[in-house]
Amino acid sequence: TDKGESALLSWLRRSQIPPRELRDEGFLRLAFADHLPREEAITLVRRLRARSEEAVREFREVIIPKGEALESAGVRFPVEICRMGAAYHALIVEHLSQLEVDLLARSASVDGADR
């Protein structure tokens, strides 16, 4: 409708950008992982990494191609969001992989400690 189009354009043109939000229970769990024995913390890191690996796969195989179809029809920005989502999860995979390496190295150097 004309009223809906007008409301959309008004919203898009607002100069104030809303605050950033990140709601991820997995990250919240990771924030408290110091309370777990080290092996359980490593397991949590692996699960979170696997979740993001799956997200990267889904973005690349399913979501980005849909965005590219829109792009070929002249709608550009949805595919940009798709690519950003894939890059975000790829960065998480990279970070969690390094975190796992670090945790395993510390486990090997701390004999008998479980944190």
Secondary structure, DSSP 4 states (H G I P E B T S, - for coil): -HHHHHHHHHHHH-SSPPPP----HHHHHHHTGGGS-HHHHHHHHHHHHHHHHHHHHHIIIIIHHHHHHHHHTT--HHHHHHHHHHHHHHHHHHHHHHHHHHHHHHHHHSTT---
